[in-house]
Amino acid sequence: RFRIAGCSDSDGEEMYALDGEEKWYADFINKKGVEPQPSFIDHISYVEGTYESAEANQQTCRQNLKLSAKAMK
């Protein structure tokens, strides 16, 4: 299992993958989680609240980014 999470002042990313295949990502523009899985596999669903958790993680990431920028000055 693999997770990518990161942010900038204006953008963010949160994505989960398994065996090199993307299983879920947060679409922050449309405010929803996306499960881009092909129809020929058994669908893997993430628990309710995964998108909301990703949004909260983005807020924390941006706050940490601001603190790091301030500390570097």
Residue frames as qw, qx, qy, qz and C-alpha x, y, z in Angstrom:
[[0.000, 0.890, 0.457, 0.000, 0.00, 0.00, 0.00],
 [0.446, 0.073, 0.064, 0.890, 1.27, 3.44, -0.94],
 [0.034, -0.885, -0.437, 0.156, 0.07, 6.95, -0.02],
 [0.387, 0.241, 0.084, 0.886, 1.02, 10.32, -1.46],
 [0.168, -0.885, -0.426, 0.083, -0.01, 13.51, 0.32],
 [0.456, -0.117, 0.020, 0.882, 1.26, 17.02, -0.16],
 [0.103, 0.896, 0.420, -0.098, 0.28, 20.63, -0.64],
 [0.384, 0.195, 0.067, 0.900, 1.31, 24.04, -1.85],
 [0.102, 0.227, 0.279, -0.927, -0.21, 27.46, -1.24],
 [0.513, 0.263, -0.130, -0.807, -2.75, 26.85, -3.99],
 [0.756, 0.166, -0.529, -0.348, -2.95, 23.10, -4.63],
 [0.505, -0.408, 0.694, -0.311, -2.93, 19.73, -2.89],
 [0.653, 0.213, -0.671, -0.279, -2.79, 16.00, -3.48],
 [0.516, -0.285, 0.731, -0.344, -3.83, 12.91, -1.57],
 [0.748, 0.299, -0.457, -0.378, -3.77, 9.52, -3.27],
 [0.672, -0.323, 0.649, -0.151, -3.73, 5.85, -2.26],
 [0.629, 0.457, -0.548, -0.309, -2.30, 3.07, -4.42],
 [0.797, -0.268, 0.529, -0.116, -1.80, -0.67, -4.21],
 [0.752, 0.046, 0.558, 0.348, 0.69, -2.67, -6.26],
 [0.277, -0.143, 0.403, 0.861, 1.48, 0.39, -8.37],
 [0.040, -0.508, -0.669, -0.540, -2.17, 1.05, -9.24],
 [0.156, -0.164, 0.216, -0.950, -4.07, 4.14, -8.14],
 [0.182, -0.387, -0.903, 0.047, -7.05, 3.08, -6.00],
 [0.151, -0.860, -0.477, 0.095, -8.35, 6.38, -4.60],
 [0.379, 0.092, -0.057, 0.919, -7.58, 10.08, -4.84],
 [0.007, -0.694, -0.462, 0.552, -9.08, 13.27, -3.51],
 [0.273, 0.525, 0.427, 0.684, -10.57, 15.55, -6.16],
 [0.214, -0.438, -0.398, 0.777, -10.38, 18.84, -4.28],
 [0.117, 0.013, -0.320, -0.940, -11.93, 20.80, -7.18],
 [0.532, -0.267, -0.564, -0.572, -15.12, 18.71, -7.23],
 [0.382, -0.415, 0.525, -0.637, -14.93, 18.01, -3.47],
 [0.944, -0.063, 0.074, -0.317, -15.13, 14.23, -3.61],
 [0.467, -0.425, 0.757, 0.166, -13.09, 11.06, -3.48],
 [0.705, 0.478, -0.325, -0.411, -12.52, 9.23, -6.78],
 [0.699, -0.243, 0.672, 0.025, -11.98, 5.47, -7.13],
 [0.501, 0.621, -0.387, -0.462, -10.52, 5.07, -10.66],
 [0.470, -0.230, 0.852, 0.021, -10.63, 1.29, -10.82],
 [0.307, 0.154, -0.714, -0.610, -11.25, -0.74, -13.96],
 [0.755, -0.094, 0.016, -0.648, -14.57, -2.58, -14.21],
 [0.820, 0.152, -0.543, -0.101, -12.95, -6.02, -14.50],
 [0.330, 0.186, -0.754, 0.537, -11.62, -6.10, -10.92],
 [0.425, -0.636, -0.630, 0.138, -13.39, -6.50, -7.59],
 [0.021, 0.803, 0.031, 0.594, -14.07, -2.92, -6.56],
 [0.521, -0.220, -0.509, 0.649, -12.17, -1.64, -3.51],
 [0.154, -0.840, -0.256, -0.453, -14.06, 1.06, -1.62],
 [0.305, 0.194, -0.502, 0.786, -12.64, 3.35, 1.01],
 [0.205, -0.527, -0.729, 0.386, -14.49, 4.09, 4.23],
 [0.017, -0.880, -0.352, -0.318, -16.89, 6.98, 4.48],
 [0.394, -0.903, 0.030, 0.167, -15.03, 10.07, 5.62],
 [0.764, -0.046, 0.247, 0.595, -11.85, 9.41, 3.63],
 [0.328, 0.652, 0.234, 0.642, -12.37, 12.57, 1.57],
 [0.344, -0.904, -0.084, -0.241, -13.11, 14.65, 4.66],
 [0.777, -0.500, 0.145, 0.353, -9.92, 13.32, 6.24],
 [0.639, 0.273, 0.259, 0.671, -7.99, 14.32, 3.11],
 [0.032, 0.847, 0.176, 0.501, -9.39, 17.86, 3.39],
 [0.589, -0.807, 0.043, 0.008, -8.33, 18.06, 7.04],
 [0.811, -0.177, 0.209, 0.517, -4.87, 16.78, 6.10],
 [0.438, 0.588, 0.221, 0.643, -4.60, 19.58, 3.52],
 [0.255, -0.916, -0.060, -0.303, -5.37, 22.19, 6.17],
 [0.754, -0.590, 0.172, 0.231, -2.68, 20.76, 8.42],
 [0.748, 0.172, 0.265, 0.584, -0.24, 20.60, 5.52],
 [0.232, 0.773, 0.164, 0.568, -0.83, 24.25, 4.58],
 [0.469, -0.874, 0.045, -0.120, -0.45, 25.35, 8.20],
 [0.813, -0.356, 0.247, 0.388, 2.84, 23.45, 8.46],
 [0.597, 0.468, 0.254, 0.601, 3.94, 24.98, 5.14],
 [0.048, -0.912, -0.067, -0.402, 3.29, 28.50, 6.51],
 [0.658, -0.733, 0.161, 0.069, 5.17, 27.74, 9.73],
 [0.821, -0.048, 0.278, 0.496, 8.13, 26.31, 7.78],
 [0.414, 0.680, 0.198, 0.572, 8.24, 29.32, 5.48],
 [0.288, -0.921, 0.027, -0.261, 8.20, 31.67, 8.47],
 [0.786, -0.535, 0.222, 0.216, 10.96, 29.72, 10.22],
 [0.772, 0.212, 0.267, 0.536, 13.15, 29.79, 7.09],
 [0.216, 0.893, 0.116, 0.379, 13.03, 33.59, 6.81]]
